[in-house]
Amino acid sequence: MLAVDREREALVGAYGDDQAPFVIAPVDLLSQQQVVACMQDTLKRLGRIDVLCNLAGGFDMGASVHETTDDAWDKMFDINCRRR
């Protein structure tokens, strides 16, 4: 299983160190270059990918919808909708 997070410490805390059965990969999913490199490394290490569960996303808590800044909206759209 490949587990991906932006922070290695979070992955190690949840799954232990980078060893079977878990491969951990600190990757910023907003970086296409990092994602491609991660997939290439995963294929090298595991040989193939049988199933992909994309569970990434996010939002900011705080301001009401009508008070949310354009920067906050852009961040949420970048994380959840746009491919940059």
Secondary structure in CASP SS format (residue, H / E / C, confidence):
PFRMAT SS
TARGET T0000
AUTHOR 0000-0000-0000
METHOD secondary structure of the structure
MODEL  1
M C 1.00
L E 1.00
A E 1.00
V E 1.00
D E 1.00
R C 1.00
E C 1.00
R H 1.00
E H 1.00
A H 1.00
L H 1.00
V H 1.00
G H 1.00
A H 1.00
Y H 1.00
G C 1.00
D C 1.00
D C 1.00
Q E 1.00
A C 1.00
P C 1.00
F E 1.00
V E 1.00
I E 1.00
A E 1.00
P E 1.00
V C 1.00
D C 1.00
L C 1.00
L C 1.00
S C 1.00
Q H 1.00
Q H 1.00
Q H 1.00
V H 1.00
V H 1.00
A H 1.00
C H 1.00
M H 1.00
Q H 1.00
D H 1.00
T H 1.00
L H 1.00
K H 1.00
R H 1.00
L H 1.00
G C 1.00
R C 1.00
I C 1.00
D C 1.00
V C 1.00
L C 1.00
C C 1.00
N C 1.00
L C 1.00
A C 1.00
G C 1.00
G C 1.00
F C 1.00
D C 1.00
M C 1.00
G C 1.00
A C 1.00
S C 1.00
V H 1.00
H H 1.00
E H 1.00
T C 1.00
T C 1.00
D H 1.00
D H 1.00
A H 1.00
W H 1.00
D H 1.00
K H 1.00
M H 1.00
F H 1.00
D H 1.00
I H 1.00
N H 1.00
C C 1.00
R C 1.00
R C 1.00
R C 1.00
END
